[in-house]
Amino acid sequence: MFKPEKMRVAMVAWEIGRIKSGLGTKVGGLGAVVEELPAELVKAAAKQDIELEIEILTPCFAHYDKSRLTPLDIELPVSLNNSPFLFQAFEHIFPDGQKVIYFWDQGQLDWTTATAIYPSDPFMAARLYSSVAQAMAGYIK
């Protein structure tokens, strides 16, 4: 049976928990799960002699202090209705070693707050989710 020495996983999450850090959100229960799951997956993989590296990919909401994030030197082009624009990507490594990649575009995310990260307008939601997903796919590629 093939057993890789190292596996890299990208976990996409709108809510990552870590609200005390000021660099995360938790509106429902998902944030708590995403905050704890990567460490548990790494432990489980280690028991199988697999080194597991997990990066969490998430939107960079407007209330986050971007000065605490490290900008990545990468262009992430997206297109909505044939209008191209670029997302910015930032990285932060939390004290427990968890790496999070944040995706920011002023036009798509500047309206967000700590308690409002999901658009109520379905058209706006489709545009937002589509553009963030394109940026994340560009990062993974």
Backbone as CSV, one residue per row, in Angstrom:
resi,resn,N_x,N_y,N_z,CA_x,CA_y,CA_z,C_x,C_y,C_z
1,MET,0.847,-1.190,0.000,0.000,0.000,0.000,0.885,1.242,0.000
2,PHE,0.588,2.179,-0.909,1.344,3.430,-0.990,1.040,4.300,0.220
3,LYS,2.090,4.815,0.834,1.933,5.691,1.985,2.823,6.915,1.773
4,PRO,2.247,8.067,1.497,3.075,9.253,1.273,3.778,9.675,2.562
5,GLU,4.984,10.233,2.392,5.699,10.727,3.564,5.066,12.007,4.089
6,LYS,4.578,12.812,3.171,3.969,14.082,3.568,2.753,14.342,2.698
7,MET,1.691,14.789,3.336,0.477,15.171,2.615,0.191,16.636,2.905
8,ARG,-0.217,17.341,1.866,-0.615,18.738,2.029,-2.101,18.833,1.722
9,VAL,-2.834,19.493,2.606,-4.282,19.616,2.471,-4.668,21.086,2.594
10,ALA,-5.542,21.540,1.703,-6.136,22.873,1.809,-7.567,22.686,2.293
11,MET,-7.884,23.313,3.406,-9.229,23.232,3.980,-9.883,24.609,3.823
12,VAL,-10.967,24.654,3.090,-11.667,25.917,2.849,-12.750,26.096,3.904
13,ALA,-12.780,27.284,4.516,-13.785,27.549,5.551,-14.121,29.034,5.591
14,TRP,-15.400,29.325,5.653,-15.848,30.713,5.794,-15.643,31.166,7.235
15,GLU,-15.874,30.268,8.174,-15.683,30.555,9.602,-14.547,29.675,10.105
16,ILE,-13.513,30.291,10.701,-12.381,29.498,11.176,-12.255,29.485,12.694
17,GLY,-13.222,30.082,13.392,-13.072,30.182,14.843,-12.031,31.247,15.153
18,ARG,-11.241,31.027,16.195,-10.131,31.908,16.574,-10.565,33.360,16.758
19,ILE,-11.771,33.559,17.282,-12.288,34.921,17.421,-11.495,35.748,18.428
20,LYS,-10.926,35.118,19.437,-10.136,35.868,20.426,-8.897,36.490,19.800
21,SER,-8.426,35.921,18.707,-7.235,36.444,18.031,-7.548,37.709,17.240
22,GLY,-8.831,37.927,16.932,-9.206,39.040,16.072,-9.020,38.728,14.593
23,LEU,-8.601,37.509,14.294,-8.352,37.114,12.906,-9.204,35.918,12.500
24,GLY,-10.364,35.791,13.129,-11.246,34.683,12.808,-12.687,35.032,13.106
25,THR,-13.585,34.167,12.668,-15.015,34.373,12.885,-15.660,33.080,13.348
26,LYS,-16.741,33.252,14.070,-17.540,32.102,14.490,-18.966,32.599,14.656
27,VAL,-19.766,32.371,13.646,-21.164,32.777,13.696,-22.003,31.623,14.224
28,GLY,-21.694,30.426,13.771,-22.382,29.218,14.233,-21.370,28.247,14.803
29,GLY,-21.661,26.976,14.714,-20.772,25.965,15.273,-19.601,25.591,14.391
30,LEU,-19.664,25.945,13.103,-18.609,25.551,12.181,-17.246,26.107,12.583
31,GLY,-17.210,27.334,13.059,-15.938,27.939,13.453,-15.222,27.148,14.526
32,ALA,-15.969,26.613,15.479,-15.359,25.812,16.545,-14.770,24.527,15.982
33,VAL,-15.463,23.922,15.041,-14.974,22.683,14.421,-13.690,22.957,13.644
34,VAL,-13.693,24.002,12.820,-12.530,24.313,11.989,-11.339,24.716,12.852
35,GLU,-11.599,25.325,13.990,-10.506,25.714,14.883,-9.800,24.485,15.458
36,GLU,-10.550,23.434,15.747,-9.979,22.256,16.404,-9.626,21.113,15.451
37,LEU,-10.305,20.996,14.331,-10.134,19.849,13.443,-8.718,19.672,12.888
38,PRO,-8.063,20.724,12.381,-6.732,20.502,11.799,-5.735,19.844,12.756
39,ALA,-5.686,20.288,13.985,-4.747,19.696,14.950,-5.061,18.222,15.186
40,GLU,-6.337,17.887,15.241,-6.720,16.487,15.447,-6.383,15.633,14.223
41,LEU,-6.557,16.191,13.033,-6.194,15.460,11.817,-4.688,15.214,11.749
42,VAL,-3.901,16.210,12.149,-2.440,16.058,12.159,-2.036,14.951,13.129
43,LYS,-2.666,14.915,14.303,-2.373,13.854,15.287,-2.735,12.474,14.729
44,ALA,-3.894,12.368,14.112,-4.327,11.083,13.552,-3.386,10.633,12.432
45,ALA,-2.951,11.562,11.599,-2.029,11.221,10.515,-0.685,10.770,11.078
46,ALA,-0.221,11.439,12.128,1.060,11.070,12.745,1.030,9.632,13.255
47,LYS,-0.107,9.193,13.753,-0.239,7.806,14.216,-0.086,6.813,13.067
48,GLN,-0.311,7.290,11.850,-0.151,6.458,10.652,1.201,6.725,9.975
49,ASP,2.088,7.429,10.687,3.408,7.810,10.154,3.307,8.676,8.904
50,ILE,2.323,9.544,8.887,2.151,10.484,7.780,2.285,11.896,8.334
51,GLU,3.167,12.658,7.712,3.278,14.069,8.070,2.195,14.817,7.295
52,LEU,1.320,15.485,8.011,0.196,16.186,7.396,0.351,17.681,7.614
53,GLU,0.283,18.423,6.523,0.329,19.881,6.584,-1.016,20.408,6.099
54,ILE,-1.666,21.202,6.935,-2.986,21.737,6.585,-2.915,23.254,6.523
55,GLU,-3.401,23.804,5.431,-3.584,25.246,5.307,-5.081,25.500,5.251
56,ILE,-5.530,26.444,6.041,-6.936,26.841,5.995,-7.040,28.049,5.073
57,LEU,-7.954,27.988,4.121,-8.203,29.082,3.189,-9.519,29.732,3.577
58,THR,-9.501,31.062,3.733,-10.690,31.760,4.217,-10.725,33.190,3.682
59,PRO,-11.910,33.770,3.576,-11.971,35.183,3.214,-11.328,36.040,4.302
60,CYS,-10.804,37.180,3.891,-10.266,38.160,4.835,-11.366,39.199,5.046
61,PHE,-12.091,39.072,6.133,-13.209,39.976,6.378,-12.705,41.360,6.778
62,ALA,-13.516,42.376,6.530,-13.092,43.770,6.672,-12.642,44.134,8.082
63,HIS,-13.167,43.474,9.100,-12.803,43.851,10.471,-11.459,43.266,10.919
64,TYR,-10.836,42.413,10.104,-9.527,41.871,10.465,-8.460,42.955,10.319
65,ASP,-7.495,42.946,11.221,-6.372,43.881,11.176,-5.332,43.331,10.197
66,LYS,-5.382,43.818,8.967,-4.496,43.290,7.933,-3.023,43.569,8.216
67,SER,-2.718,44.521,9.107,-1.315,44.788,9.445,-0.692,43.619,10.208
68,ARG,-1.517,42.722,10.742,-1.019,41.536,11.452,-0.815,40.350,10.511
69,LEU,-1.179,40.537,9.246,-1.075,39.467,8.253,0.112,39.735,7.330
70,THR,0.721,38.669,6.844,1.842,38.788,5.913,1.308,38.703,4.485
71,PRO,1.496,39.778,3.695,1.022,39.725,2.312,1.819,38.694,1.510
72,LEU,1.134,37.961,0.657,1.792,37.000,-0.223,2.006,37.645,-1.588
73,ASP,3.129,37.380,-2.186,3.463,37.940,-3.493,2.888,37.039,-4.583
74,ILE,1.576,37.129,-4.752,0.886,36.286,-5.726,-0.295,37.077,-6.290
75,GLU,-0.486,36.977,-7.596,-1.643,37.608,-8.227,-2.742,36.569,-8.366
76,LEU,-3.926,36.920,-7.934,-5.062,35.995,-7.979,-6.188,36.626,-8.791
77,PRO,-6.125,36.481,-10.121,-7.159,37.083,-10.960,-8.471,36.313,-10.872
78,VAL,-9.549,37.067,-10.792,-10.893,36.496,-10.829,-11.706,37.304,-11.836
79,SER,-12.861,36.789,-12.187,-13.711,37.483,-13.140,-15.170,37.282,-12.754
80,LEU,-15.892,38.385,-12.702,-17.335,38.345,-12.480,-18.003,39.116,-13.607
81,ASN,-18.926,38.484,-14.285,-19.627,39.118,-15.411,-18.640,39.702,-16.417
82,ASN,-17.603,38.943,-16.722,-16.558,39.353,-17.671,-15.773,40.576,-17.226
83,SER,-15.817,40.901,-15.939,-15.026,42.005,-15.398,-13.914,41.420,-14.533
84,PRO,-12.662,41.477,-15.012,-11.558,40.904,-14.241,-11.077,41.859,-13.139
85,PHE,-10.636,41.289,-12.039,-9.994,42.052,-10.970,-9.129,41.089,-10.170
86,LEU,-8.322,41.626,-9.269,-7.372,40.809,-8.518,-7.734,40.740,-7.042
87,PHE,-7.600,39.568,-6.478,-7.676,39.385,-5.034,-6.267,39.459,-4.475
88,GLN,-6.160,39.881,-3.230,-4.904,39.828,-2.495,-4.955,38.620,-1.569
89,ALA,-3.800,38.050,-1.289,-3.721,36.935,-0.345,-2.743,37.299,0.765
90,PHE,-3.093,36.891,1.965,-2.275,37.126,3.154,-2.117,35.810,3.898
91,GLU,-1.063,35.730,4.690,-0.806,34.524,5.476,-0.650,34.896,6.946
92,HIS,-1.107,34.009,7.795,-0.862,34.154,9.236,-0.661,32.759,9.811
93,ILE,0.361,32.618,10.641,0.593,31.358,11.334,0.310,31.605,12.809
94,PHE,-0.666,30.896,13.334,-1.064,31.044,14.727,-0.042,30.374,15.642
95,PRO,-0.018,30.752,16.918,0.962,30.184,17.857,0.962,28.652,17.910
96,ASP,-0.175,28.022,17.614,-0.221,26.553,17.624,0.317,25.945,16.324
97,GLY,0.791,26.804,15.412,1.379,26.333,14.161,0.428,26.279,12.985
98,GLN,-0.860,26.533,13.212,-1.836,26.471,12.123,-1.644,27.642,11.164
99,LYS,-1.487,27.318,9.874,-1.331,28.342,8.847,-2.690,28.627,8.219
100,VAL,-2.996,29.915,8.110,-4.246,30.346,7.485,-3.900,31.309,6.353
101,ILE,-4.516,31.100,5.209,-4.366,31.987,4.065,-5.674,32.764,3.921
102,TYR,-5.562,34.090,3.938,-6.721,34.982,3.861,-6.796,35.603,2.463
103,PHE,-8.008,35.732,1.938,-8.231,36.275,0.599,-9.066,37.549,0.713
104,TRP,-8.543,38.651,0.149,-9.179,39.957,0.307,-9.391,40.648,-1.038
105,ASP,-10.573,41.219,-1.175,-10.875,42.171,-2.234,-11.821,43.198,-1.642
106,GLN,-11.420,44.460,-1.708,-12.213,45.536,-1.111,-13.639,45.555,-1.643
107,GLY,-13.794,45.420,-2.942,-15.123,45.489,-3.541,-16.051,44.364,-3.114
108,GLN,-15.496,43.215,-2.786,-16.320,42.069,-2.411,-16.517,41.932,-0.905
109,LEU,-15.553,42.386,-0.111,-15.585,42.076,1.327,-15.618,43.290,2.252
110,ASP,-15.626,44.511,1.713,-15.533,45.683,2.587,-16.769,45.921,3.450
111,TRP,-17.872,45.302,3.151,-19.118,45.481,3.907,-19.186,44.584,5.139
112,THR,-18.293,43.612,5.248,-18.388,42.610,6.312,-18.003,43.181,7.675
113,THR,-18.591,42.590,8.717,-18.260,42.928,10.104,-18.123,41.615,10.870
114,ALA,-17.783,41.705,12.139,-17.608,40.496,12.947,-18.885,39.662,13.022
115,THR,-20.038,40.308,12.918,-21.307,39.575,13.025,-22.051,39.464,11.694
116,ALA,-21.498,40.019,10.638,-22.149,39.968,9.323,-21.130,39.535,8.276
117,ILE,-21.079,38.224,8.016,-20.137,37.708,7.021,-20.850,36.973,5.888
118,TYR,-22.144,36.781,6.045,-22.941,36.106,5.017,-23.920,37.109,4.413
119,PRO,-23.855,37.351,3.099,-24.783,38.290,2.481,-26.222,37.787,2.556
120,SER,-27.149,38.700,2.782,-28.565,38.318,2.790,-29.141,38.346,1.373
121,ASP,-28.541,39.124,0.493,-28.987,39.203,-0.889,-28.405,38.025,-1.680
122,PRO,-29.250,37.182,-2.290,-28.740,35.994,-2.978,-27.822,36.312,-4.165
123,PHE,-28.082,37.402,-4.879,-27.225,37.772,-6.006,-25.845,38.175,-5.502
124,MET,-25.821,38.985,-4.449,-24.545,39.396,-3.858,-23.793,38.179,-3.316
125,ALA,-24.524,37.254,-2.709,-23.904,36.043,-2.163,-23.249,35.226,-3.275
126,ALA,-23.951,35.041,-4.389,-23.396,34.265,-5.500,-22.129,34.917,-6.041
127,ARG,-22.138,36.240,-6.169,-20.950,36.959,-6.642,-19.790,36.800,-5.658
128,LEU,-20.084,36.961,-4.378,-19.040,36.870,-3.357,-18.443,35.469,-3.310
129,TYR,-19.295,34.459,-3.200,-18.801,33.081,-3.100,-18.028,32.695,-4.358
130,SER,-18.520,33.116,-5.514,-17.848,32.803,-6.771,-16.465,33.442,-6.837
131,SER,-16.374,34.706,-6.469,-15.082,35.390,-6.580,-14.071,34.852,-5.573
132,VAL,-14.495,34.609,-4.344,-13.579,34.068,-3.335,-13.129,32.665,-3.739
133,ALA,-14.046,31.858,-4.248,-13.692,30.501,-4.684,-12.683,30.541,-5.833
134,GLN,-12.854,31.478,-6.764,-11.890,31.611,-7.860,-10.505,31.972,-7.329
135,ALA,-10.457,32.901,-6.376,-9.169,33.307,-5.793,-8.508,32.133,-5.074
136,MET,-9.289,31.377,-4.327,-8.743,30.219,-3.613,-8.229,29.165,-4.590
137,ALA,-8.979,28.927,-5.662,-8.544,27.955,-6.672,-7.246,28.418,-7.325
138,GLY,-7.132,29.713,-7.572,-5.897,30.254,-8.137,-4.717,30.064,-7.207
139,TYR,-4.943,30.198,-5.925,-3.880,29.987,-4.935,-3.448,28.522,-4.921
140,ILE,-4.406,27.614,-4.937,-4.093,26.186,-4.896,-3.325,25.772,-6.151
141,LYS,-3.731,26.318,-7.280,-3.109,25.975,-8.563,-1.663,26.385,-8.563
